Amino acid sequence: MDFDLTKDQEDIRKAAREFAEGEFPEIAQECDQQEKYPRELVTKAAELGFIGINFPEEYGGSGYGYLEKCLITEEFWRVDPGLGSVLISATFGADMVDLYGTDKQKKKYLIPLTKGEAVMGSAITEPDAGSDVAAITTMARKDGSDYVINGNKTFITNGTVASYFAVICLTNPDNPSRHRRHSVILVESDRPGFEANKLHHKLGIRASDTAELYFKDVRVPKENLFGEEGNGFYQFMEFFNRTRIHVGAEGVGIAQGAMEKAIAYAKNRKQFGKTLSSFQAIQFKIAEMATRIQAARNLVYEAAFNADKGKLDHKLTAMAKWFAGETGVRAAEEAVQIHGGYGYMGEYDVERFYRDAKIIEIYEGTKEIEKIIISRTLLGK
Ligand SMILES: Cc1cc2nc3c(=O)[nH]c(=O)nc-3n(C[C@H](O)[C@H](O)[C@H](O)COP(=O)(O)OP(=O)(O)OC[C@H]3O[C@@H](n4cnc5c(N)ncnc54)[C@H](O)[C@@H]3O)c2cc1C
């Protein structure tokens, strides 16, 4: 497989790196410490074409693919995972629109995202239904030409800032198959009965907005349904098959950023009259980090490359997401170790990277769920 980037792809990577290096450092610590969602950064990124780069041109995008979005994701997360997460998740849910939306829905919901006028979310998780998506109980009952939605969602990214959400609801509770009982419905946040409550004190990615959502007799027209009733579970599985590739790129980016910081520190810090980088124990840590990053990057790029060729492979996506997530967590931990006590203190970025990394092993399918997908494919269960 040839991973030589085209001139266009190199330019995209360079532009993303310049944007992140120019905009992030000044606000990264403040957004983390104050749990501040940088809305104006989203607008800026959209104006420069980074948001929705993979959407078709007729819907405001640039018609690029998964690989180009991976390059941007990697560069953003390399400089600051919290802000990277804000920008990459600004369109969380757009793949649902792209996959199952009508032309009218795509125009209405994708274009504002690319202009930075709107942010989107996806609401799946509930207090009692996380990994087990089919256990979701938020109910959408038909009433005339509307759905009436009741229930709660939790841990929803962009919960208090999004203009609309792709919400998975129970619509066909009597279907004998628990995987055929749900549907995905678009819900605008200005609908009466909708409420969002921001969650505080997250371990990491604190710039990212996370909230509980409450639906109390929220009325939406039937035309807000994506695709057909009863397909919601499978629609979201297909959705994650795509979005998890970019979560893998988040892992590669944070690992790369952590390693670069560790190298810079190790070359500078002296103990026993020598730089840390002259100790073999430290050299081996760097060698291991670099090797894992290379392996993770190859997995993520291969998953993206195949997806761009129309050959989405859920086993490969799961491998990329799991392995790159673990790579991010391990690299951030080793970067703290190389910084010693200073790495434990907030003034050094690696402290934040260490906290930020863990989310990659949890959201959009925990690492255990990814391993279930991989092993089921291999064992045929
Ligand atoms: C910051 C943040 C942002 C998020 N953003 C969103 C969002 O935008 N939209 C959304 O819908 N959700 C979001 N989530 C929720 C996230 O996707 C879930 O937390 C995740 O899917 C796990 O669900 P859970 O927390 O209920 O854990 P559980 O499903 O209760 O799992 C707990 C543990 O048990 C393990 N486990 C569960 N089932 C099995 C099994 N069958 N075999 C082996 N191990 C198993 C899990 O891997 C995990 O380690 C977000 C979460 C966080 C923390």
The ligand as an SDF file (V2000), in Angstrom:
LIG
                    3D

 53 58  0  0  0  0  0  0  0  0999 V2000
  -16.1040   12.9320   27.5540 C   0  0  0  0  0  0  0  0  0  0  0  0
  -17.1180   11.9980   26.9720 C   0  0  0  0  0  0  0  0  0  0  0  0
  -17.7520   12.3190   25.8000 C   0  0  0  0  0  0  0  0  0  0  0  0
  -18.7240   11.4490   25.2710 C   0  0  0  0  0  0  0  0  0  0  0  0
  -19.4200   11.8270   24.1580 N   0  0  0  0  0  0  0  0  0  0  0  0
  -20.5070   11.1100   23.7890 C   0  0  0  0  0  0  0  0  0  0  0  0
  -21.3860   11.5680   22.7590 C   0  0  0  0  0  0  0  0  0  0  0  0
  -21.1670   12.6220   22.1560 O   0  0  0  0  0  0  0  0  0  0  0  0
  -22.4930   10.8460   22.4760 N   0  0  0  0  0  0  0  0  0  0  0  0
  -22.7800    9.6850   23.1380 C   0  0  0  0  0  0  0  0  0  0  0  0
  -23.8100    9.0870   22.8440 O   0  0  0  0  0  0  0  0  0  0  0  0
  -21.9570    9.2100   24.1040 N   0  0  0  0  0  0  0  0  0  0  0  0
  -20.8520    9.8980   24.4440 C   0  0  0  0  0  0  0  0  0  0  0  0
  -20.0270    9.4340   25.4540 N   0  0  0  0  0  0  0  0  0  0  0  0
  -20.3460    8.1790   26.1120 C   0  0  0  0  0  0  0  0  0  0  0  0
  -19.4000    7.0420   25.7790 C   0  0  0  0  0  0  0  0  0  0  0  0
  -19.5450    6.6670   24.4280 O   0  0  0  0  0  0  0  0  0  0  0  0
  -19.6910    5.9170   26.7580 C   0  0  0  0  0  0  0  0  0  0  0  0
  -19.2170    6.3480   28.0300 O   0  0  0  0  0  0  0  0  0  0  0  0
  -19.0550    4.6050   26.3620 C   0  0  0  0  0  0  0  0  0  0  0  0
  -19.6650    4.0940   25.2060 O   0  0  0  0  0  0  0  0  0  0  0  0
  -19.1340    3.5480   27.4680 C   0  0  0  0  0  0  0  0  0  0  0  0
  -20.4210    3.4650   28.0080 O   0  0  0  0  0  0  0  0  0  0  0  0
  -20.6020    3.5220   29.6130 P   0  0  0  0  0  0  0  0  0  0  0  0
  -19.8920    4.7370   30.0840 O   0  0  0  0  0  0  0  0  0  0  0  0
  -22.0280    3.3830   29.9230 O   0  0  0  0  0  0  0  0  0  0  0  0
  -19.7960    2.2730   30.1380 O   0  0  0  0  0  0  0  0  0  0  0  0
  -20.3200    0.7540   30.2390 P   0  0  0  0  0  0  0  0  0  0  0  0
  -20.9430    0.3410   28.9620 O   0  0  0  0  0  0  0  0  0  0  0  0
  -21.1060    0.6180   31.4940 O   0  0  0  0  0  0  0  0  0  0  0  0
  -18.9440   -0.0180   30.3970 O   0  0  0  0  0  0  0  0  0  0  0  0
  -18.1860   -0.0170   31.6090 C   0  0  0  0  0  0  0  0  0  0  0  0
  -16.9710   -0.9260   31.4020 C   0  0  0  0  0  0  0  0  0  0  0  0
  -17.4180   -2.2490   31.1220 O   0  0  0  0  0  0  0  0  0  0  0  0
  -16.8960   -2.6850   29.8760 C   0  0  0  0  0  0  0  0  0  0  0  0
  -17.8950   -3.5030   29.1590 N   0  0  0  0  0  0  0  0  0  0  0  0
  -19.1830   -3.2070   28.8740 C   0  0  0  0  0  0  0  0  0  0  0  0
  -19.7580   -4.1910   28.1890 N   0  0  0  0  0  0  0  0  0  0  0  0
  -18.8060   -5.1410   28.0270 C   0  0  0  0  0  0  0  0  0  0  0  0
  -18.7800   -6.4200   27.3890 C   0  0  0  0  0  0  0  0  0  0  0  0
  -19.8380   -6.9100   26.7410 N   0  0  0  0  0  0  0  0  0  0  0  0
  -17.6170   -7.1200   27.4310 N   0  0  0  0  0  0  0  0  0  0  0  0
  -16.5280   -6.6230   28.0470 C   0  0  0  0  0  0  0  0  0  0  0  0
  -16.4860   -5.4350   28.6590 N   0  0  0  0  0  0  0  0  0  0  0  0
  -17.6170   -4.6970   28.6450 C   0  0  0  0  0  0  0  0  0  0  0  0
  -16.5980   -1.4060   29.0990 C   0  0  0  0  0  0  0  0  0  0  0  0
  -15.6430   -1.6410   28.0830 O   0  0  0  0  0  0  0  0  0  0  0  0
  -16.1110   -0.5130   30.2190 C   0  0  0  0  0  0  0  0  0  0  0  0
  -14.7730   -0.7620   30.4710 O   0  0  0  0  0  0  0  0  0  0  0  0
  -19.0100   10.2430   25.9380 C   0  0  0  0  0  0  0  0  0  0  0  0
  -18.3170    9.9000   27.1020 C   0  0  0  0  0  0  0  0  0  0  0  0
  -17.4030   10.7680   27.6360 C   0  0  0  0  0  0  0  0  0  0  0  0
  -16.7070   10.3860   28.9220 C   0  0  0  0  0  0  0  0  0  0  0  0
  1  2  1  0
  2  3  1  0
  2 52  2  0
  3  4  2  0
  4  5  1  0
  4 50  1  0
  5  6  2  0
  6  7  1  0
  6 13  1  0
  7  8  2  0
  7  9  1  0
  9 10  1  0
 10 11  2  0
 10 12  1  0
 12 13  2  0
 13 14  1  0
 14 15  1  0
 14 50  1  0
 15 16  1  0
 16 17  1  0
 16 18  1  0
 18 19  1  0
 18 20  1  0
 20 21  1  0
 20 22  1  0
 22 23  1  0
 23 24  1  0
 24 25  2  0
 24 26  1  0
 24 27  1  0
 27 28  1  0
 28 29  2  0
 28 30  1  0
 28 31  1  0
 31 32  1  0
 32 33  1  0
 33 34  1  0
 33 48  1  0
 34 35  1  0
 35 36  1  0
 35 46  1  0
 36 37  1  0
 36 45  1  0
 37 38  2  0
 38 39  1  0
 39 40  1  0
 39 45  2  0
 40 41  1  0
 40 42  2  0
 42 43  1  0
 43 44  2  0
 44 45  1  0
 46 47  1  0
 46 48  1  0
 48 49  1  0
 50 51  2  0
 51 52  1  0
 52 53  1  0
M  END
$$$$
